[in-house]
Amino acid sequence: MQCFEAEYLPAAEKRKMVLQLRSVSPPVELDEQVSQVFLLWQINENGDFWSMRKEAKVDSSVAEFWQHCEPWVETRSRTVLSPYES
């Protein structure tokens, strides 16, 4: 997570991403078990989402970050949500 905080987080904040939640499962480190890290981001405006995606594609530091993390990252996925209004 030190690498994330030093490299990824500042660049993400420049792309108008706000880290809302950082969680790990299981809640304690176990040598014999892989940990899952969950990051919940907020992007305030719909247009900011597309701007963020565009900037991330042209910013080589994003790809470099994930390449640097390959030894520790088994898989990663993204889910995009919007508020539910009934």
ABEGO torsion letter per residue (X at the ends): XAAAAAAAAAAAAAAGBBBABBBBOBABBBAABBBBBBBBBBBABAAAAAAAAAAAAABAAAAAAAAAAAAABABBBBBBBBBBBX
